[in-house]
């Protein structure tokens, strides 16, 4: 069984009251992205990593997203496509 913080539950920091780990900027800020073996991999500033199928990120699978050229800014993914850049929050 993990700690309250590792399980995402509220904990008291003794100063500001209760907070969740997803409220921290490092939990939200994207540090690196890559597309590998058909999967989008996102590493966050707190070193957590998420792996997601591209079909889960775009409502239109026929948008022509060029996933191998995936890039990012601090809080969203950037995917080139024939109609222009697609930003994924």
C-alpha positions in Angstrom: 0.0 0.0 0.0 1.5 3.4 -1.0 1.5 6.7 0.7 -1.4 9.1 0.4 0.8 11.3 -1.9 1.8 8.5 -4.2 -1.8 7.4 -4.5 -2.9 11.0 -5.4 -5.0 11.6 -2.3 -5.0 14.8 -0.4 -2.3 15.4 2.2 -1.6 18.2 4.5 1.6 20.1 4.0 1.3 21.8 7.4 1.3 25.3 5.9 -1.2 25.6 3.1 -3.7 22.9 4.2 -4.5 20.1 1.8 -3.4 19.6 -1.8 -3.1 16.9 -4.4 0.0 15.9 -6.3 -1.7 16.9 -9.6 -1.8 20.5 -8.3 2.0 20.7 -8.5 3.4 22.3 -11.6 6.0 19.5 -12.1 3.2 17.0 -12.2 1.5 18.9 -15.1 4.6 20.2 -17.0 5.7 18.1 -20.0 9.5 17.5 -20.0 9.8 15.2 -23.0 7.7 13.4 -25.6 8.4 10.6 -28.1 6.5 8.3 -30.4 7.7 4.8 -30.2 6.3 1.5 -31.6 2.9 3.2 -32.2 2.6 4.7 -28.7 2.8 8.3 -27.5 5.1 8.5 -24.5 5.1 11.6 -22.4 7.5 12.3 -19.5 6.5 14.9 -17.0 8.8 17.2 -15.0 8.2 15.1 -11.9 9.6 12.1 -13.9 6.3 10.3 -14.1 5.6 8.8 -17.6 2.4 8.2 -19.4 1.9 6.0 -22.5 -1.1 6.5 -24.6 -2.4 5.2 -28.0 -2.7 8.1 -30.5 -6.3 7.1 -31.1 -7.1 8.2 -27.5 -5.7 11.7 -28.1 -7.4 12.9 -31.3 -11.2 12.8 -32.0 -10.5 12.4 -35.7 -8.2 9.4 -36.4 -8.1 10.5 -40.1 -6.5 13.9 -39.3 -3.2 12.7 -40.8 -1.3 13.3 -37.6 2.5 12.8 -38.2 3.1 11.2 -34.8 6.8 10.5 -35.5 7.3 14.3 -35.6 5.6 14.7 -32.2 6.8 17.7 -30.2 5.6 19.5 -27.1 5.4 22.8 -25.1 5.1 22.9 -21.4 1.4 21.9 -21.1 0.4 20.4 -24.5 1.5 18.1 -27.3 2.2 19.4 -30.8 1.5 17.1 -33.7 2.1 18.2 -37.3 -0.7 17.3 -39.8 -1.5 18.2 -43.4 -4.1 20.8 -42.3 -1.7 22.4 -39.8 -0.4 21.8 -36.3 -2.7 20.0 -33.9 -2.3 20.9 -30.2 -3.3 18.3 -27.7 -3.9 19.6 -24.2 
